Amino acid sequence: MAVSDMTDSQLRLVFHDGDDAITGEPIYKYKSFNNVKTDATADQLYAIANAISGLQQRSLFNIERKDSSDIRQA
């Protein structure tokens, strides 16, 4: 049986930066925060992301969490 141990976590905020003039497709800008505590809950990250987005000029489109884990045999 395998076990995974979370080793790293990253919070990434996706901001809408308007639409492309030619294609009309949305343009997104990203802001990443590394070394997020691995035991941070989704509610905590959501609250932080909303607080940070209030300081930005662009509107918040999405909040993403990227985790890295080591997988080993138990």
ABEGO torsion letter per residue (X at the ends): XBBBBBABBBBBBBBBAEBBAAAGBBBBBBBBBBGBBAABBAAAAAAAAAAAAAABABBBABBBBBBBBBBBBX
